[in-house]
Amino acid sequence: MQYFVNDAGGWISLSGDADEFGVIPDGYREVDETEFNQAAGVITIEPPAPTPDND
């Protein structure tokens, strides 16, 4: 997965080969998943640890 953001608040994620789609729009830069999630407003919640009651 590739992640791109721009300074105006836009974001794009691509699965697969970006060359197939042509060129990423001007002003976008590639970022890691953490920075992308912050820009896109994605909230990641860790699953609870297994306990004898829910394993």
KOLGU-4560 file (N, C-alpha, C; in nm, 3 decimals, padded with zeros to 5 digits):
<recs>
<n_xx: 00.085 n_yy: -00.116 n_zz: 00.000 ca_xx: 00.000 ca_yy: 00.000 ca_zz: 00.000 c_xx: 00.090 c_yy: 00.123 c_zz: 00.000 mol: A seq: 1 type: MET>
<n_xx: 00.051 n_yy: 00.221 n_zz: -00.077 ca_xx: 00.124 ca_yy: 00.348 ca_zz: -00.080 c_xx: 00.029 c_yy: 00.458 c_zz: -00.033 mol: A seq: 2 type: GLN>
<n_xx: 00.084 n_yy: 00.553 n_zz: 00.043 ca_xx: 00.005 ca_yy: 00.660 ca_zz: 00.103 c_xx: 00.062 c_yy: 00.795 c_zz: 00.061 mol: A seq: 3 type: TYR>
<n_xx: -00.027 n_yy: 00.887 n_zz: 00.025 ca_xx: 00.013 ca_yy: 01.021 ca_zz: -00.018 c_xx: -00.077 c_yy: 01.124 c_zz: 00.049 mol: A seq: 4 type: PHE>
<n_xx: -00.019 n_yy: 01.236 n_zz: 00.090 ca_xx: -00.096 ca_yy: 01.348 ca_zz: 00.146 c_xx: -00.045 c_yy: 01.477 c_zz: 00.083 mol: A seq: 5 type: VAL>
<n_xx: -00.128 n_yy: 01.582 n_zz: 00.093 ca_xx: -00.082 ca_yy: 01.714 ca_zz: 00.053 c_xx: -00.107 c_yy: 01.811 c_zz: 00.168 mol: A seq: 6 type: ASN>
<n_xx: -00.047 n_yy: 01.927 n_zz: 00.161 ca_xx: -00.055 ca_yy: 02.023 ca_zz: 00.271 c_xx: -00.192 c_yy: 02.090 c_zz: 00.281 mol: A seq: 7 type: ASP>
<n_xx: -00.279 n_yy: 02.071 n_zz: 00.182 ca_xx: -00.412 ca_yy: 02.130 ca_zz: 00.186 c_xx: -00.514 c_yy: 02.036 c_zz: 00.251 mol: A seq: 8 type: ALA>
<n_xx: -00.467 n_yy: 01.920 n_zz: 00.301 ca_xx: -00.556 ca_yy: 01.827 ca_zz: 00.369 c_xx: -00.604 c_yy: 01.710 c_zz: 00.285 mol: A seq: 9 type: GLY>
<n_xx: -00.561 n_yy: 01.703 n_zz: 00.160 ca_xx: -00.601 ca_yy: 01.591 ca_zz: 00.075 c_xx: -00.519 c_yy: 01.467 c_zz: 00.104 mol: A seq: 10 type: GLY>
<n_xx: -00.577 n_yy: 01.351 n_zz: 00.073 ca_xx: -00.504 ca_yy: 01.226 ca_zz: 00.092 c_xx: -00.548 c_yy: 01.124 c_zz: -00.012 mol: A seq: 11 type: TRP>
<n_xx: -00.455 n_yy: 01.036 n_zz: -00.048 ca_xx: -00.477 ca_yy: 00.929 ca_zz: -00.146 c_xx: -00.406 c_yy: 00.805 c_zz: -00.095 mol: A seq: 12 type: ILE>
<n_xx: -00.473 n_yy: 00.690 n_zz: -00.106 ca_xx: -00.405 ca_yy: 00.563 ca_zz: -00.078 c_xx: -00.420 c_yy: 00.476 c_zz: -00.201 mol: A seq: 13 type: SER>
<n_xx: -00.313 n_yy: 00.406 n_zz: -00.236 ca_xx: -00.313 ca_yy: 00.320 ca_zz: -00.353 c_xx: -00.271 c_yy: 00.179 c_zz: -00.315 mol: A seq: 14 type: LEU>
<n_xx: -00.344 n_yy: 00.084 n_zz: -00.362 ca_xx: -00.308 ca_yy: -00.055 ca_zz: -00.344 c_xx: -00.258 c_yy: -00.105 c_zz: -00.478 mol: A seq: 15 type: SER>
<n_xx: -00.138 n_yy: -00.158 n_zz: -00.481 ca_xx: -00.083 ca_yy: -00.205 ca_zz: -00.607 c_xx: 00.020 c_yy: -00.109 c_zz: -00.663 mol: A seq: 16 type: GLY>
<n_xx: 00.036 n_yy: -00.111 n_zz: -00.794 ca_xx: 00.139 ca_yy: -00.035 ca_zz: -00.862 c_xx: 00.087 c_yy: 00.103 c_zz: -00.903 mol: A seq: 17 type: ASP>
<n_xx: 00.142 n_yy: 00.209 n_zz: -00.849 ca_xx: 00.098 ca_yy: 00.345 ca_zz: -00.881 c_xx: 00.124 c_yy: 00.381 c_zz: -01.027 mol: A seq: 18 type: ALA>
<n_xx: 00.225 n_yy: 00.319 n_zz: -01.089 ca_xx: 00.255 ca_yy: 00.351 ca_zz: -01.228 c_xx: 00.139 c_yy: 00.316 c_zz: -01.321 mol: A seq: 19 type: ASP>
<n_xx: 00.058 n_yy: 00.222 n_zz: -01.284 ca_xx: -00.057 ca_yy: 00.183 ca_zz: -01.364 c_xx: -00.159 c_yy: 00.295 c_zz: -01.375 mol: A seq: 20 type: GLU>
<n_xx: -00.164 n_yy: 00.383 n_zz: -01.275 ca_xx: -00.260 ca_yy: 00.492 ca_zz: -01.272 c_xx: -00.203 c_yy: 00.621 c_zz: -01.331 mol: A seq: 21 type: PHE>
<n_xx: -00.079 n_yy: 00.621 n_zz: -01.369 ca_xx: -00.017 ca_yy: 00.743 ca_zz: -01.421 c_xx: 00.061 c_yy: 00.814 c_zz: -01.314 mol: A seq: 22 type: GLY>
<n_xx: 00.034 n_yy: 00.941 n_zz: -01.298 ca_xx: 00.114 ca_yy: 01.026 ca_zz: -01.209 c_xx: 00.029 c_yy: 01.068 c_zz: -01.089 mol: A seq: 23 type: VAL>
<n_xx: 00.090 n_yy: 01.068 n_zz: -00.973 ca_xx: 00.024 ca_yy: 01.121 ca_zz: -00.853 c_xx: 00.011 c_yy: 01.272 c_zz: -00.873 mol: A seq: 24 type: ILE>
<n_xx: -00.104 n_yy: 01.332 n_zz: -00.841 ca_xx: -00.122 ca_yy: 01.477 ca_zz: -00.863 c_xx: -00.013 c_yy: 01.560 c_zz: -00.797 mol: A seq: 25 type: PRO>
<n_xx: 00.017 n_yy: 01.674 n_zz: -00.858 ca_xx: 00.115 ca_yy: 01.767 ca_zz: -00.802 c_xx: 00.076 c_yy: 01.806 c_zz: -00.660 mol: A seq: 26 type: ASP>
<n_xx: 00.176 n_yy: 01.824 n_zz: -00.576 ca_xx: 00.153 ca_yy: 01.868 ca_zz: -00.440 c_xx: 00.139 c_yy: 01.753 c_zz: -00.340 mol: A seq: 27 type: GLY>
<n_xx: 00.128 n_yy: 01.630 n_zz: -00.387 ca_xx: 00.117 ca_yy: 01.516 ca_zz: -00.296 c_xx: 00.256 c_yy: 01.458 c_zz: -00.272 mol: A seq: 28 type: TYR>
<n_xx: 00.277 n_yy: 01.413 n_zz: -00.149 ca_xx: 00.405 ca_yy: 01.349 ca_zz: -00.115 c_xx: 00.375 c_yy: 01.216 c_zz: -00.048 mol: A seq: 29 type: ARG>
<n_xx: 00.464 n_yy: 01.121 n_zz: -00.070 ca_xx: 00.445 ca_yy: 00.988 ca_zz: -00.012 c_xx: 00.481 c_yy: 00.992 c_zz: 00.137 mol: A seq: 30 type: GLU>
<n_xx: 00.399 n_yy: 00.928 n_zz: 00.219 ca_xx: 00.419 ca_yy: 00.925 ca_zz: 00.364 c_xx: 00.403 c_yy: 00.781 c_zz: 00.413 mol: A seq: 31 type: VAL>
<n_xx: 00.440 n_yy: 00.759 n_zz: 00.538 ca_xx: 00.421 ca_yy: 00.626 ca_zz: 00.595 c_xx: 00.276 c_yy: 00.612 c_zz: 00.645 mol: A seq: 32 type: ASP>
<n_xx: 00.241 n_yy: 00.491 n_zz: 00.684 ca_xx: 00.102 ca_yy: 00.463 ca_zz: 00.724 c_xx: 00.058 c_yy: 00.546 c_zz: 00.844 mol: A seq: 33 type: GLU>
<n_xx: 00.147 n_yy: 00.569 n_zz: 00.939 ca_xx: 00.112 ca_yy: 00.646 ca_zz: 01.058 c_xx: 00.075 c_yy: 00.789 c_zz: 01.023 mol: A seq: 34 type: THR>
<n_xx: 00.156 n_yy: 00.855 n_zz: 00.941 ca_xx: 00.126 ca_yy: 00.993 ca_zz: 00.902 c_xx: -00.001 c_yy: 01.000 c_zz: 00.819 mol: A seq: 35 type: GLU>
<n_xx: -00.022 n_yy: 00.902 n_zz: 00.731 ca_xx: -00.144 ca_yy: 00.897 ca_zz: 00.652 c_xx: -00.267 c_yy: 00.885 c_zz: 00.742 mol: A seq: 36 type: PHE>
<n_xx: -00.262 n_yy: 00.795 n_zz: 00.840 ca_xx: -00.375 ca_yy: 00.775 ca_zz: 00.930 c_xx: -00.408 c_yy: 00.904 c_zz: 01.005 mol: A seq: 37 type: ASN>
<n_xx: -00.308 n_yy: 00.979 n_zz: 01.045 ca_xx: -00.332 ca_yy: 01.106 ca_zz: 01.114 c_xx: -00.399 c_yy: 01.205 c_zz: 01.020 mol: A seq: 38 type: GLN>
<n_xx: -00.352 n_yy: 01.214 n_zz: 00.897 ca_xx: -00.408 ca_yy: 01.309 ca_zz: 00.801 c_xx: -00.550 c_yy: 01.271 c_zz: 00.760 mol: A seq: 39 type: ALA>
<n_xx: -00.576 n_yy: 01.142 n_zz: 00.747 ca_xx: -00.707 ca_yy: 01.096 ca_zz: 00.701 c_xx: -00.807 c_yy: 01.080 c_zz: 00.816 mol: A seq: 40 type: ALA>
<n_xx: -00.761 n_yy: 01.093 n_zz: 00.940 ca_xx: -00.851 ca_yy: 01.080 ca_zz: 01.054 c_xx: -00.884 c_yy: 00.936 c_zz: 01.089 mol: A seq: 41 type: GLY>
<n_xx: -00.796 n_yy: 00.843 n_zz: 01.052 ca_xx: -00.817 ca_yy: 00.702 ca_zz: 01.082 c_xx: -00.779 c_yy: 00.674 c_zz: 01.227 mol: A seq: 42 type: VAL>
<n_xx: -00.865 n_yy: 00.606 n_zz: 01.298 ca_xx: -00.839 ca_yy: 00.569 ca_zz: 01.436 c_xx: -00.813 c_yy: 00.418 c_zz: 01.439 mol: A seq: 43 type: ILE>
<n_xx: -00.699 n_yy: 00.379 n_zz: 01.494 ca_xx: -00.664 ca_yy: 00.238 ca_zz: 01.506 c_xx: -00.676 c_yy: 00.196 c_zz: 01.651 mol: A seq: 44 type: THR>
<n_xx: -00.753 n_yy: 00.091 n_zz: 01.674 ca_xx: -00.773 ca_yy: 00.040 ca_zz: 01.809 c_xx: -00.715 c_yy: -00.101 c_zz: 01.816 mol: A seq: 45 type: ILE>
<n_xx: -00.629 n_yy: -00.122 n_zz: 01.914 ca_xx: -00.571 ca_yy: -00.254 ca_zz: 01.934 c_xx: -00.677 c_yy: -00.349 c_zz: 01.992 mol: A seq: 46 type: GLU>
<n_xx: -00.680 n_yy: -00.474 n_zz: 01.945 ca_xx: -00.776 ca_yy: -00.569 ca_zz: 02.002 c_xx: -00.737 c_yy: -00.602 c_zz: 02.146 mol: A seq: 47 type: PRO>
<n_xx: -00.834 n_yy: -00.642 n_zz: 02.226 ca_xx: -00.802 ca_yy: -00.675 ca_zz: 02.366 c_xx: -00.714 c_yy: -00.799 c_zz: 02.372 mol: A seq: 48 type: PRO>
<n_xx: -00.633 n_yy: -00.805 n_zz: 02.475 ca_xx: -00.548 ca_yy: -00.922 ca_zz: 02.496 c_xx: -00.637 c_yy: -01.041 c_zz: 02.533 mol: A seq: 49 type: ALA>
<n_xx: -00.599 n_yy: -01.160 n_zz: 02.487 ca_xx: -00.680 ca_yy: -01.278 ca_zz: 02.522 c_xx: -00.680 c_yy: -01.303 c_zz: 02.674 mol: A seq: 50 type: PRO>
<n_xx: -00.792 n_yy: -01.341 n_zz: 02.724 ca_xx: -00.805 ca_yy: -01.379 ca_zz: 02.865 c_xx: -00.871 c_yy: -01.516 c_zz: 02.868 mol: A seq: 51 type: THR>
<n_xx: -00.873 n_yy: -01.582 n_zz: 02.979 ca_xx: -00.939 ca_yy: -01.714 ca_zz: 02.985 c_xx: -01.086 c_yy: -01.709 c_zz: 02.943 mol: A seq: 52 type: PRO>
<n_xx: -01.150 n_yy: -01.592 n_zz: 02.957 ca_xx: -01.292 ca_yy: -01.580 ca_zz: 02.921 c_xx: -01.318 c_yy: -01.557 c_zz: 02.773 mol: A seq: 53 type: ASP>
<n_xx: -01.219 n_yy: -01.501 n_zz: 02.698 ca_xx: -01.244 ca_yy: -01.467 ca_zz: 02.557 c_xx: -01.142 c_yy: -01.524 c_zz: 02.460 mol: A seq: 54 type: ASN>
<n_xx: -01.068 n_yy: -01.627 n_zz: 02.494 ca_xx: -00.969 ca_yy: -01.682 ca_zz: 02.400 c_xx: -01.023 c_yy: -01.793 c_zz: 02.322 mol: A seq: 55 type: ASP>
</recs>
